[in-house]
Amino acid sequence: MATLIRSKISNVATSVSNKSQAKVSGMFARMGFQAATDEEAVGFAHCDDLDFEHRQGLQMDILKSEGSDEGGEPPLEGDIHYQRDGTGPLPPSSSKDEGVCSELSGQGKPKITAWEAGWNVTNAIQGMFVLGLPYAILHGGYLGLFLIIFAAVVCCYTGKILIACLYEENEDGEVVRVRDSYVDIANACCTPRFPSLGGRIVNVAQIIELVMTCILYVVVSGNLMYNSFPNLPVSQKSWSIIATAVLLPCAFLKNLKAVSKFSLLCTLAHFVINVLVIAYCLSRARDWAWDKVKFYIDVKKFPISIGIIVFSYTSQIFLPSLEGNMQNPKEFHCMMNWTHIAACILKGLFALVAYLTWADETKEVITDNLPSTIRAVVNLFLVAKALLSYPLPFFAAVEVLERSLFQDGSRAFFPNCYGGDGRLKSWGLTLRCALVVFTLLMAIYVPHFALLMGLTGSLTGAGLCFLLPSLFHLKLLWRKLLWHHVFFDVAIFVIGGICSVSGFIHSLEGLIEAFRTNSED
């Protein structure tokens, strides 16, 4: 009984702490900041819920054992939640897994307003990868600017139709939410022949995107440090190794609570970076090279730019969870409109202003064009943000891999990597370390930020943002769609498919050539 009382007190304290953090987050959101600012933060924020459920499961295991020994009362129904080993019973209201973390039905959880949801979407599509957009303008000119606008419109539309796939009409003609995640939508489209195929495809795409994001963080860290201190006898590969050594403790992460404390620092770092870059560009407004912006495209490199632009808009994987946690889901469409309009304007202005400043000398990461004095300061902020951001996609990728391969019950491919006490086994820790080393090896052998970003955007970004939403919309709701919706879905699928294949081929060719060059060196 004493243990039960302590457990209840702990729950109340945790609830109060969560509400306080929500109020602080809301305050920063109204100021123009957000506590979780990284590109994946929308989905990863819910991983703390998973950790909370895990702790609750362990606590209830203790209560059960004590109750059986002392003859006490068994725990009430609904008090036992998700456990790491996957053996604990789920509450009746639990929903299916989206891949990043377990999504519960949302009852009893604090809801977010449309403004807070909007800032989360903004953070997902306004991350540090916008620093590669001026390089896209270099190879696309005005067509690159048009593509920034076009991608915003399409991603806004596909985000809305993806949410529409979560709902169906019941017998009374009321529209109700029958699905909870991207994985649920994918599985529904493949039912009844292959009921789990769609979810596996989405999970694979998600893992690829998360791991590639980790690789990009290592690449950009090594690149920025090398360009910040060119006089030091340290190569870019060596800087990448140093960065990975700093990131190796990520393999020991049990939850994201320690990492979340640095999220505000990421916000401040990103804000300082944007201000410094734009301020310097405006100071050279008299020298802007308007004549360099043309209507021609580089046929070989522009498809890579398509992937870069698409990758900067990826947020669809998090939208079902976000919409399900809104106080008023009817405001979702309005929220998507103003967030993507704002992102379109800010990205277009940032890319154009930066390109006008350096024209044909624009580099893959625009901060490398800054003077050495300013560049060192800005790059250090960027490196700090990259290192603080790395644990988030890494932890999410580990969660997806562990659930898919080691914790999927009888369908798991390998033995459970967690012991009966919930602790990670030594060989499981070895696999986590191997994943960190893998991101390092990729960053060393292919240290090209734009090529990796273009490849990821063309492969997973276009698939998750363009192809799958339009395909799922046609499959699940085709009987209720108007002709112009069908036309838009088909057009997006065809155009997205062409851009995806073209960008993937050119990015892959560039990566193979870069890999051969590095091997020869």
N, C-alpha and C positions, 0 to 999 in steps of 0.2 A: 504493500500500500504506500509506503514511503517513497519507493521508486516511482510509482505511478504519479504521486503528487509532484515530485521533482520534474517528471516528464511534462506534466501539464503546465507547470510554471515556466519551464524552458520554452514550450510552444508559445505561451503568451508573450514572453520576452522577445522571441524571434519575430512574432507577428508585429509587435510594436516597432521593432527595429526595421522591418521591411516597410512599414507605413512611413516611418521617418525618412528612409532612403528614397521612397517614392516622392515625398514632398520636396526633398532637396533636388531630385532629378527634375521634377516639374518646374521648380524655380529656375534652374539652369536652362531648361528648355525655353521658358519665356524670355530669358536673356539672350537666347540665340545659341546656347550650348546644350550638350546632352551628355549625361554621365557615361554612356556607352557609345563611343564614337566610331569604333572600327567598322570596317565594311561588313563584317559578319555579326555585329553586336546584337542585332535584332533577335536572331535565333539563339545566340549563345547565352543571352541573358536568362533564358528559361532553363539553362542547365543548372542554375542554382536551385531551382525547384526540384530537379532530379536528385541533387545532392541532399536536399532537405528530406525528400521522401526516403532516400537510402538510410539516413540517420534514424528516421522514424521507424523504418523497418527493423533496424538493429535494436532499437530501444524496445520495440514490442516483442522481439525475440527473447530479450532478457526477461521481460514481464511474463511471457508465456512460460519460460522455464522456471521462474520463481513461483508462479502461480501453481504449476503442476507439482512442485516440490512441497509447497506449503499448504496446498489444498485451497488456495485462494480462488477468486472468481476469474474466469477467462476474460481476455480483453473483449471489449465491445466490438461488434461487427462494424467494419469500416475503418477501424483503427490501424489495421495492418496494411502497409502500402508496398510500393515497389522496393525490391531488394536487388543488390548487385548480382547475386548468383542466379536471378531469374526464377527462383523457386517459390518466392513469397506470392500469395494470392493478390490479385489486383482488386481495387475497389470496383463495385458494379458500374460506376460512372466513368471509369477510365476510358480513354480513347486510344487510338492506335499511335504507333511511333512514326515520327516524321523523319527520323534519321539523326538529327542533331541532338535531340533530347526528347524525353517522354512528355507528351502533351496531355495534360489532364483536362477534364471537362471545363474547368474554369470556375466552378462553384466555390465560393469562399475566397477566391483570389481577388486582389484589388484590380479593378479595371482601369484602363487608360483612356484619356480623352482623345479626340481627333487631333488636337494640336500635338500631344505627346507622341501619338502614332506617326504623325507627319514628320516630326523631328527624327524619329527612328528611321523612317524611310529615307529622309534626307541624308542621314549619316551613312546609310548603306550605299547610296549612290553618289556621295560627295566625299569620298575618302581620298587617301594620298595618291591613288592611282590616276587622279585627274592630272597629275604632273606629266603624264605621257601623252596628253591630248594635243599639245602644240606640235609634237612630232607627227601626229596624224594629219594636221593641217599642212605640214611640210610636203607630204606626198599626195595630198588631195585638194589643196587650195580651197576655193569656195565650195566645192563638192564635199569636202570634209566637214565644213560648217553645216551644210545642208544635212549631212548624215547625222551630226550631233542632234539636230532638231528632229529628224525622222526617227532616230532611235528612241528619243524621249517619247514621241507620240505613240510609237508601236509598243514600247515597254509599258506605258501607261494603260493602253488598251488591253494588252495581254494579261496584265495584272488584274484588271477588272473581270475579264472572262474566266480567268483561273478561279477567282472567288465565286463566280456564278456557278462553276462546276461543283462547288461544295453544297449547293442547295437543290432541292427537288420539291415538287408539290405532293402533299399527302392526299389522303382520300377526301378530305374536306376542301381541297383546293388551296390550302395554305402553303406558302413557301417555307420550308423548314430546312435547317442545316443537318445534313445526313452524313457528312464527311468532315474530317478535322485536319487533314494535311495533304500535301502534294502527293505523298505516297498513297494515301487512300484514293485520291483521284486516279492515279496511274493504275492502281490495282482494279478499280471499278471498270476502267476501259478495257482491261484484259480479261475480265470475267466473262464467261465461265471456263473458257478453255485453259487460260494461264492466269489464275487468280493472283499470283505473286510476282509475275514477270515484270509488270510495270513498275512496281515498287523497287525491285532490284535495279532496274535501269536508272531510276531516279537516284537511288542511293549511290550507284557507281558514278554517275555524273557529279553528284555532290562531293564524293570523296576526291575525285580528280580535281575539282575546282578548289577544294580546301587545301589539298596537298600542294597544288600549283601556287596557291596564294602564299603558303609557307615558303616555298622556293623563291617566290618573288621578293619576299621580305629579306631573305638571306642575300639574294642578288643585289638588291638596292642598298643594303647595308654595306656590302663590300665595295660596290661602285662609288657610293657617296664618301666613304672614308678614304678611299684611294684618291679621289679627286679633291678632297679637302686638304690632304697632306701629301702632295705629289713629290715633295723633296725627301720624304722619309724612305728608307730602303725597304719598303714593305709593299708587296704586290697586291693586286686586287684579290687574288685567290687566298693570300695569307690573311687579309682583312676578313674575308668570308669565314675562314677557319676560326679566327678569333671571335667573330660574332656567333658562330655555332657553339663554341665553347661556353659562351655566356648563356646560350639558350638551352644547353643540355639539361639543366635542372627541370625543364618543362616535362621531361619524361616521368618525373616523380609527382606530377600534379594529381591530386585527388579531387579537387573541386576548383572552381573559379573565384572563390571569395578573396583569396590573396591577390589574384590578378586584377579583380574589379576595382581595387583601391587605386590603381594607376590609371583608370580610364579617364578621369578628369584631366590628368597630365597630358594624355593623348589629345584631348580636346584643345587644351591651351597650346600645345606644340603645333597642331595643325593650323590653328588660328594665326599664330605668329608667322608660320611659313607663308601662308597665303598673303598676309598683309605685307611682308617684306618683298615678296616677288612682285606683287602688283604695284607697290610703291616704287620700286626700282624701274619697272616698265613705264610707268607714268612719267617718271623723271626724264625719260628719254623719248617722250612723245614727239618731239620735233624731228627726230631721226627715224621715225617709223617708215618701213619700206612697204607702202601700199602697193607699189607696182609689182612686188614679188608675189602677191596673192592673185593667182590666176585661176582659170577654169579648166586647166589641164590636170591630168592625174598621172601618177607614175604607175603604169600597169603592173609592174612586178611587185611594188611595195605597198600600193594602196590597199589591196586586200588585207594586208597585215593591219593597216590602220582601221579597217572595219572591225576586226576583232578587238582592237584596243578600245574603240568607242563603245562597242557592245558590252565589253567586260566592265566598263565603268558604270553601267546602268543595272547590273545584275542585282535583283532583290526579290525575285519571284519566289524563291525557295522559302522565304520567311513570311510572306504575306498571309497565308492561311492562319498561321499562329497569331500574327498581329491582329488580323481582323476579328478573330475569335476572342481576343482580349480587349476589344474596344467597348466602351460604355454604350455607344450608339453605332452599331455596325452600318446603319443607313448612311452615315457620314463618310464611309470608306471611299466612295467614288469622288466626292469633293476633295477629300484629303489627297487622293492620288493625282488629281488634276493640278492642285497648286504646288505639290512637291515636285512634280516632273516639269512644270512650267518654270519654277524657280531653278531647278537643276539645269534645265536647258539653257536658260539665260546666263547663269553663272559660268557654266562650262564653256559655252560659246564665247563669252567675253574673255574669260581667262585664256583660252586657247588662242584666240585671235590676237589679243594684246601681247601675249608672250611671243607669238610667231612674228608679229610686226616688229618687235624689238630686235630679234636676232635673225630673222629671215632664213636664208639658206644654211646658216650656221647652227640652227636649232638642233639640240641633241636629244637623245632618247629620254633622259630625265632633265627637265628644263632647268633645274637648279644648277646643273653643271655648267650652264652658260653665264652664271652670275660672276662678278669679279671675285678674285680670290679672298678678299677680306670679308665680304658679305657671304660668299659661298660657304666658307668654313662654318660660320654661325648657323646658317640655314640648314646645311647638311647635317650638323650635329643634332639639331632639332628633329630632322627627318629620321636619322638613325635611331634616336631615342624612341620615336613613335613606332618605327618598324619593329624594334626589339620588344617594346611593350605590347604590340599588336600580335606578334607571333604566337603566343600561347593560346589565343582564342581559337583560330582555325585549327591549330594543332590538336587541342583538346577535343574539339568537335569531330575532327577526322578520326581520332582514337576512339571516341564513343561509337561512331558509326561502324568502324571496323570490328570493335569488340562485340557489339551487338549482333552484327551480321555473321561473323565467323566463329565467335566463341561463346555467345550467350543466347543463342536463338533456340534454346531447348533441344528437342530431338532433331531439329533441322540444322543445328550448328555443325560446321565442318570440322572443328577442332575442339579439344577439351576446354572446359571453362578455365579462363585465365585468372579467376578469383577463387580464393579458398573459401571454406565454409564460414570463416569469420569475416568475410568481406575484404580481406587484404589481397593485394595484387601479388601473384606468384612471381618468382624470380625470372622465369622464362618470359612471362608477360612483360616485365620491366625491360628485359633485353630487347623484345620486339619494339617497344616504345623508343628505346635508344637507337635502334636500327632505323626507325622512321626519321628521327632527327638527323642521323648521319646521311640517310638517303637524300634529304633536302639539301644537305651540304654538297654532296657529290654532284647533284644536278646543277647547283649554283656554280660549282667550280668548272664543270665541263661545258656548260652553256650559260655563260655570264652575260646574257643579252636580255635586258629588261623588256624592250619593246617586242621582241620575238616571242618570248614566253607569255607575255600579256596577250599578244595577238592570237597565239595558239589556244590559250585557255578561253578567250572570248569567242573564238570561232567554233571551238569544240563543245564546251559545256555551256558557255554564256548564251550562244545562239540557240542551243537545244532547249535550255530551261526557260529562256525568255521569249523565244519566237515559235519554235517548232512544236514543242509539246503542248503549251497552252492552247494554241489554235487547233491542234489535232484533237485534244481532249474535249474542247468545246464543241467541235463538230460531232464527235462520237457520242457524247452524253446528252446534248441538247439540240441535236439537229432538227428534230420534229417541231421545235418551238421557235426556231430562229427565223428571222426575216431574211429576205434575199440579200440585202446589203451586208448583213452580218456574215452570211455564208461567203459572200464575195471577199470581204475583208479577211476572213479566216484563211481562205484558200490562197489569197494573194500574199498574206504574211508568211504562210507555210512555204510557198514557192520561192518568194524573194529571200526569206530567211535561209532556206535550204541552199540556194545558189551562193549567197554570201558566205554561209558557213563552210561549204565545201571549198570554195575559192580561197577564203582566208586560211583555212586549215592546211591546204596543199602548199600555199606560198610560205606560210609560217614554218611548216615542217621542212620544206626545202631549205629555208634559211637556217633552221636549227641544225640540220644535217651538215650543211656547209660549215657552220660555225664549229660544230663538234669535230669535223675533220681538221679544220685549221688548228684548233686547240690541241688535238692529238699530235699533229706534226710538230707543233712548238714544244 
